[in-house]
Amino acid sequence: MGETFQGLGSGILKGLKKVLFSSSPEETAVTPSPNPTAANAGSRPPQPTPKAAPAVESNPFSGAKQGETDTEVKDMKLRVYQLLEQMNKPGVDFFEVWNAAVEMGGANGANLKSAFTSLRFADKSLSKTRLIESGKGYVSGLQAIFENESKKRSEEKAQIAGEKEQVRTGLTAEIESLQQQITTLQAKMDSQQQKLLMLDETYNPRLKEIEQKIKTGSDAVNSVLHEMQQVLQIIEKDIN
């Protein structure tokens, strides 16, 4: 904002922010006050008194979308207004007329016309053509910034989504590997459990066979020993 229009530029878009944080339309309806610079520029025709009607939406962005809170939207819109302040060019143009109309109670037809008429006293070169061209320029500039930021956020989103998919793929592969190991271990455990159940059936016949051989051998040896003892007894008794 140039020094010539310092008075007009004081708190530019203050009215828009007031609308943003008002809790009801009635709070935004105020009686128009003379602009300090315009008053010093000379006399002007009487200004129409705006009706205390709800102000139209001063910002091109809509309300909260699904998943967003009203506070989040207001915070983001405040950032957009701050960005618009930085974009504001020297002189009186779309911004000053828009803001002045909102200060009068809302950016409706009557207030915009009244603000335009008043601000022409501060800048004789102000015209409808300048309003439209500057307004379209600000809209295009804001859209370009938004598109650029959206592109950056989309790239960031794609990067995070890619990272997410990499983690998902890694975790899925690890889970599948663990599941395969579990399946293998389960099969091995079932096999070992089956062997355990078959243990008696596998070894008892062999154990019984050995026991029988031992018993048979013992019986045979005992029988022979008995015969040998008898022979010894006969020899001791009958042979001199």
Secondary structure, DSSP 4 states (H G I P E B T S, - for coil): --GGGHHHHTTTTHHHHHHHH-SSHHHH-------HHHHHT---PPPPPPP--PPPP-SSS-S--TT--HHHHHHHHHHHHHHHHHHPPSSSSHHHHHHHHHHTTSSSHHHHHHHHHHHTTT-TT--HHHHHHHHHHHHHHHHHHHHHHHHHHHHHHHHHHHHHHHHHHHHHHHHHHHHHHHHHHHHHHHHHHHHHHTHHHHHHHHHHHHHHHHHHHHHHHHHHHHHHHHHHHHHHHH--
